[in-house]
Amino acid sequence: MTLQSKVKSAARPVICGAFLLLTAAPAWAATNVSGSITTNTTWTLAGSPYIVTSYISIYNNATLTIEPGVEIRFNAGASLLVGSGSFSTGTLKAQGT
């Protein structure tokens, strides 16, 4: 075995290890949400985590469905209101795991 082949074979595990580190780390982007939900809406795992930046209001007979595994974070002062009085209802469906 030549010195060059020894260097190549010694470097392979390091290169493979670096490749695995770079490809194994998931890259998720948060989804910022706020405002009114007036039509049926689903928050999916693909969009998670959802960051509630101010208020969320569900009304106009709309339903917000939250799929299993979805993470929701609230900024300070943010809120979630389901329905707005007796004439404007809303529904929250959280399908937990």
VENTA-V333690 format. One record per residue. N is the residue number from 1. PSI is psi in whole degrees, 0 to 359 (999 if undefined). BURIAL is I if it has 9 or more other ideal C-beta (glycine too) atoms within 8 Angstrom, else O. D_LAST is the distance of its C-alpha to the last C-alpha in Angstrom with 1 decimal. Layout:
<<N PSI BURIAL D_LAST> <N PSI BURIAL D_LAST>>
This chain:
<<1 131 O 55.7> <2 165 O 56.7> <3 322 O 55.5> <4 317 O 53.8> <5 328 O 51.7> <6 318 I 50.8> <7 316 O 49.6> <8 315 O 47.5> <9 330 O 45.9> <10 329 O 45.2> <11 336 O 43.5> <12 311 O 41.2> <13 324 O 38.6> <14 315 O 38.5> <15 315 O 38.2> <16 318 O 35.5> <17 319 O 33.6> <18 321 O 34.0> <19 317 O 32.8> <20 320 O 29.6> <21 319 O 28.9> <22 325 O 29.5> <23 341 O 27.5> <24 340 O 24.5> <25 116 O 23.6> <26 149 O 21.3> <27 99 O 22.7> <28 140 O 20.2> <29 138 O 21.7> <30 153 O 20.3> <31 114 I 20.6> <32 133 O 22.6> <33 148 I 22.3> <34 167 I 24.5> <35 200 O 26.6> <36 140 O 26.4> <37 110 I 24.0> <38 358 O 26.3> <39 158 O 24.9> <40 131 O 21.6> <41 143 I 19.5> <42 130 O 16.2> <43 122 I 14.6> <44 164 O 13.4> <45 327 O 12.0> <46 331 O 15.7> <47 358 O 16.9> <48 146 I 14.6> <49 150 I 15.4> <50 129 I 16.9> <51 113 I 19.6> <52 111 I 20.9> <53 337 O 24.5> <54 259 O 26.1> <55 153 I 25.1> <56 129 I 22.9> <57 121 I 24.3> <58 117 I 22.9> <59 188 I 25.8> <60 35 O 28.1> <61 22 O 25.8> <62 156 I 23.2> <63 131 I 19.5> <64 117 I 17.0> <65 129 I 13.8> <66 117 I 11.1> <67 159 I 9.0> <68 140 O 5.4> <69 351 O 6.4> <70 134 I 9.4> <71 133 O 11.3> <72 129 I 13.9> <73 141 I 17.0> <74 128 I 19.9> <75 161 I 23.5> <76 132 O 25.8> <77 355 O 26.9> <78 156 I 24.3> <79 166 O 22.9> <80 122 I 20.9> <81 125 I 23.0> <82 115 O 21.9> <83 158 I 25.1> <84 81 O 28.5> <85 179 O 30.8> <86 344 O 31.4> <87 351 O 32.5> <88 94 I 29.7> <89 160 O 26.2> <90 166 I 22.9> <91 140 I 19.3> <92 122 I 16.0> <93 114 O 12.9> <94 113 O 9.6> <95 91 O 6.9> <96 169 O 3.8> <97 999 O 0.0>>
